[in-house]
Amino acid sequence: MKYPKVRRTYCPRCKTHTEHSVSVYKKGKDRALAAGARRYARKKRGYGSQPKLFYVL
């Protein structure tokens, strides 16, 4: 993905718009004990197939 290396945006220290360098961050690792992960794990267990299937087209 292409993105600009420099962007003009507000600087609270200068109190004006100046050029800032831009960087891309990756998503961090999910917490295993977060409420959503616990809910998803509970939904996946049991008899039969998984209720949440991932379809790859």
Backbone hydrogen bonds, N-H to C=O, Kabsch-Sander energy under -0.5 kcal/mol:
donor,donor_aa,acceptor,acceptor_aa,energy
7,R,20,H,-2.9
9,T,7,R,-0.8
9,T,18,T,-2.4
11,C,16,T,-2.5
15,K,11,C,-2.2
16,T,11,C,-1.0
18,T,9,T,-2.3
18,T,16,T,-0.5
20,H,7,R,-3.0
22,V,5,K,-2.5
34,A,31,R,-1.0
38,R,34,A,-2.3
39,R,35,A,-2.4
40,Y,36,G,-2.3
41,A,37,A,-2.3
42,R,38,R,-2.3
43,K,39,R,-2.1
44,K,40,Y,-1.7
45,R,41,A,-1.3
53,L,51,P,-0.7
55,Y,53,L,-0.7
57,L,55,Y,-0.6
